[in-house]
Amino acid sequence: VDESQMNKILSMIEGGKAQGAKLEIGGERIGDKGYFIAPTVFADVKDDMTIAREEIFGPVQQILKFSDLDEVIKRANNTDYGLAAAVFTKDIDKANHMIQGLRAGTV
């Protein structure tokens, strides 16, 4: 990561706060040497927020609420990107349902 990328990530973090996402932890540069950013977690993220729609390429996690798995699939597939997706569950049937529905380069 170079200074330009660090500044882009920090700008997206500021944008997330400005758009109403709740910063749970992180969100700042670590130290003054190198280009390190603290692991950052946002809650109350909405689908139309920039931090939900754009790839950040930094240590930023967005938490979005959902009602059911089909809603998750529909929302996840409503993106211009889709390089990768991850599914974490103990229920293999739910995992398979998600894997079959997600349009991503890798799951």
C-alpha positions as a printed NumPy array, in Angstrom:
array([[  0.   ,   0.   ,   0.   ],
       [  1.287,   3.425,  -0.862],
       [  0.273,   6.855,   0.425],
       [ -2.243,   7.362,  -2.368],
       [ -4.088,   4.117,  -1.564],
       [ -4.001,   4.834,   2.168],
       [ -5.57 ,   8.245,   1.55 ],
       [ -8.247,   6.688,  -0.678],
       [ -9.153,   4.185,   2.044],
       [ -9.265,   6.896,   4.723],
       [-11.454,   9.005,   2.446],
       [-13.881,   6.114,   1.996],
       [-13.975,   5.625,   5.772],
       [-14.828,   9.302,   6.237],
       [-17.473,   8.958,   3.539],
       [-19.027,   6.012,   5.356],
       [-19.346,   8.07 ,   8.521],
       [-20.751,  11.035,   6.583],
       [-23.379,   8.806,   4.933],
       [-24.581,   7.558,   8.32 ],
       [-22.835,   4.228,   8.837],
       [-21.885,   3.582,  12.47 ],
       [-18.128,   3.265,  12.974],
       [-17.722,   0.481,  15.533],
       [-13.926,   0.341,  15.671],
       [-10.853,   1.532,  13.808],
       [-11.037,   4.051,  11.026],
       [ -7.706,   5.734,  11.542],
       [ -4.126,   5.574,  10.401],
       [ -1.751,   3.655,  12.64 ],
       [  1.469,   5.541,  13.4  ],
       [  3.265,   7.978,  11.157],
       [  5.654,   5.54 ,   9.454],
       [  4.35 ,   3.408,   6.647],
       [  0.783,   3.455,   5.404],
       [ -1.076,   1.357,   7.943],
       [ -4.78 ,   1.656,   8.733],
       [ -6.45 ,   0.095,  11.765],
       [ -8.891,  -2.728,  11.049],
       [-12.214,  -0.944,  10.645],
       [-15.787,  -2.147,  11.156],
       [-18.97 ,  -0.297,  10.174],
       [-22.491,  -1.245,  11.288],
       [-25.85 ,   0.091,  10.1  ],
       [-24.604,   0.105,   6.5  ],
       [-27.236,   0.557,   3.784],
       [-27.015,  -0.859,   0.261],
       [-26.756,   2.555,  -1.387],
       [-23.787,   3.739,   0.698],
       [-20.467,   4.07 ,  -1.11 ],
       [-18.748,   1.733,   1.366],
       [-21.282,  -0.955,   0.421],
       [-21.146,  -0.357,  -3.345],
       [-17.444,   0.264,  -4.02 ],
       [-14.465,  -2.001,  -3.438],
       [-12.255,  -0.446,  -0.785],
       [ -9.125,  -2.657,  -0.991],
       [ -8.353,  -1.948,   2.649],
       [ -9.072,  -3.327,   6.134],
       [-12.727,  -2.249,   6.209],
       [-15.662,  -4.54 ,   7.045],
       [-19.262,  -3.507,   6.466],
       [-22.14 ,  -5.093,   8.385],
       [-25.543,  -5.091,   6.684],
       [-28.708,  -6.59 ,   8.192],
       [-30.886,  -9.007,   6.2  ],
       [-34.133, -10.965,   6.575],
       [-33.402, -14.2  ,   4.701],
       [-30.827, -15.848,   2.45 ],
       [-32.633, -15.044,  -0.787],
       [-32.5  , -11.354,   0.136],
       [-28.756, -11.688,   0.744],
       [-28.236, -13.316,  -2.656],
       [-30.283, -10.668,  -4.459],
       [-28.453,  -7.816,  -2.744],
       [-25.014,  -9.388,  -3.192],
       [-25.645,  -9.894,  -6.902],
       [-26.786,  -6.275,  -7.336],
       [-23.266,  -4.951,  -7.848],
       [-20.972,  -3.939, -10.666],
       [-18.233,  -6.037,  -9.113],
       [-18.314,  -9.544,  -7.703],
       [-14.718, -10.667,  -7.7  ],
       [-15.122, -12.87 ,  -4.639],
       [-17.642, -13.89 ,  -2.006],
       [-17.346, -15.823,   1.242],
       [-19.949, -17.838,   3.125],
       [-19.533, -18.677,   6.809],
       [-22.029, -21.122,   8.342],
       [-22.222, -24.458,  10.116],
       [-25.24 , -25.4  ,   7.966],
       [-24.051, -27.066,   4.749],
       [-27.486, -26.72 ,   3.11 ],
       [-27.448, -22.955,   3.644],
       [-23.882, -22.805,   2.347],
       [-24.833, -24.699,  -0.816],
       [-27.882, -22.465,  -1.34 ],
       [-25.676, -19.381,  -1.121],
       [-22.953, -20.832,  -3.356],
       [-25.496, -21.722,  -6.05 ],
       [-27.055, -18.258,  -5.972],
       [-24.06 , -15.946,  -5.736],
       [-22.58 , -14.563,  -8.949],
       [-18.935, -14.047,  -8.095],
       [-15.586, -14.966,  -9.55 ],
       [-14.917, -17.227,  -6.591],
       [-16.93 , -18.293,  -3.558]])
